[in-house]
């Protein structure tokens, strides 16, 4: 649903930007300066919100998104290592089984 809303907003924005009056207003350096400040403010607000959220999570003993992402990556790495070790163990077990059976077998009479 959010994707549909975002897509509709983008379509309306593109349609609005193709309007000659809007293009004329956007060509004004003062307007562009305000638009740039708005984008910068959004970024500052986002980083401030993330910092405060992380501080609150830390004070409550909760994991942050970054910590969860790091843990997920660690789990993936460990799972991959386990899989590799299991394959090596299986290969070593198979070679001992076939090698041991052939060496311990008595020749037919």
C-alpha angles and dihedrals in degrees: 000000000000090000091054091050092048091048092050091049091051092050092049091046092052091047090050092048091055090059109107093223092053091047089053092050092046090053089065109102092218091057091047090051091053091047091051091048090051091053091047091049090052090053093047091048091050094050092045091050091049091050093049092045090052091049091050092047090050093050091050093045094245128140119250124224090257092052092048090049090050091049091050090052091049090050091050090050092049092047090051091050091049091050091051092048092048090052091050091047091050091049091049091047093050093049092050093047095051093039094046095048093051094048096046096045119108118233116251115260 
